[in-house]
């Protein structure tokens, strides 16, 4: 669960110990894409599908770099691992990191989807051109494969 005061997950020791007995999901071809900037995996095209894995204990965050032109609309859909809690965040150009709670960092968020469950959607029209960052995050213990679809329209 989440600690309502901090927004950070509360450590479930029993779940952590049980997770140790499970095999880790295989690393996906985009690793190591755990932050913005040079660590993000670059995705090209107007219609993009990326398939990858998340693991709350070993690889809870994947970040993708996507080029948007001024006025371009991006529709981003996440189909996360069934039975898990995932979030989808779009970061503005110039973002170098996606972890932290500083006001300056949070101001770099363009938009986000944090609906319950593993299905998330974002629609966003870019007010400026540049490299935007799509973050997929596993919010609670769990792991598995996901797919991310990005459609760009004028």
N, C-alpha and C positions, 0 to 999 in steps of 0.2 A: 504494500500500500504506500501511499504518499503521506508524508508528514505535512499537515495543512499549514504549519507555521513557516516552514522553510521552503516548501515546494520540492524538496529532494526526497527520493525514495527512502523508506525505512528499511534497514537491513533485516531480512528474514533469515536468521542463522540456519534454521532447519532446511529451508529451501536451498540455501547455499551449499550445505553439506550434501543434500540429495543431488544437486546439480553436478557435483564432483564425480558421481558415479555414472553420469551420462556421457556419451562421447560428444566432443565438440563438433559443431557443424564444420564442414570443410571450408577453408578460406575461399572467398570468391575471387574472380579475376580482377576486381577493382582494388583490392587491398594494396597498400595501406592508404585508405581514403577516410581517415578518422577526423579530419579537420578541414577548414577552408584554406585558402591560399594554395601553396604548392602541393599540399597533401591531397587536395580534392581530385577525384577522377574526372577528366573532361569528357563530356558527352556532346556529340555533334549531331546535327540534323534537325528537321522540322517535326518529325514523329520519331520519338525515341522510346525504346523499351530496354530497361536494364533489369537483369535478374541477378540477385545476390542473396547473401545470408546475413542475419544478425544473431548475436548471442549476448544476452544481458550481462554475463559475467566476463566474457572475453572480447567481444566486439559489438558494443551497444550502439555505435554511431557510424553511419556512412554518410559521406558528403560528396556531392557531384557538382561540378562547375559547368554552367550552361550559359551560352551567349544569347542575350536578348537585345534587340534593337529598340530604340525609343518608340513607344506606342504599341509594340508587339504584345500580344496576349499569350500568356502561358497557362495551360491547363495541366495540372500535375495530379496524378492519381497513384496512390499507394495501396497495394493489396499485400498487407503484411502477413506474417505467419498466423494461421488460424488459432484462435484462443489466446492471443497475446495482446498487449497494450502497446501501441506504437504511436508516434507523432511525426508530423511532416512540417518542416519549417523552411521558408524561403528567406534567404539573406540577401541584402543589398550589395551592389558592387563596392569593393574596398574592404569587405569583411576578411579578416585574417584568421580569426578563431571563432568557434561556435560554442565553446564552453565557458561558463562564468555568469555571474549575475550583475556585473557592473552596469550602471545606467548607460554608459557609452556603448557597451557591447549590445545591450538590449535595444538601443536605438537603431542598430544595424538590421534588425529583423524587418523584413518587408511585410510578411504575413505568415500565418501558421494555421494548421489544422490539428486540433488535439481532441477529436471526438473519441468517445469510448470505443475500445476495440482496436482492430488492426486495419480497418479501412479508412483512409483519409483522402481528402480532396482539397485542392487549392486552385483558384482562378485568379490571375493577377495580370494587370496591364502595366508594363514597364514605363515609368515616367521618364526614365533615362536609359540609354544604351549602356551595355557593359556586361561583365561576367557576374552572374548571380549564382548563388550557392543553394542547392537543394539538400537539406539535411533530413535523413531518415533516422529515427531514434527509437530504440527499444526502451520503454519506460518502466517496465516491471520484469521480474524474473521470467524467462522464457527464451526460446530460440527457434530458428527455422529459416526457411527460404521465403523471399518476398519478390515481388516484381513492382517496378516503378515505371509509369508511363508519363511521358511529357509530350504534349502537343503544342506547337507554336503556330499562331495565326497572326496575320497582319492586323 
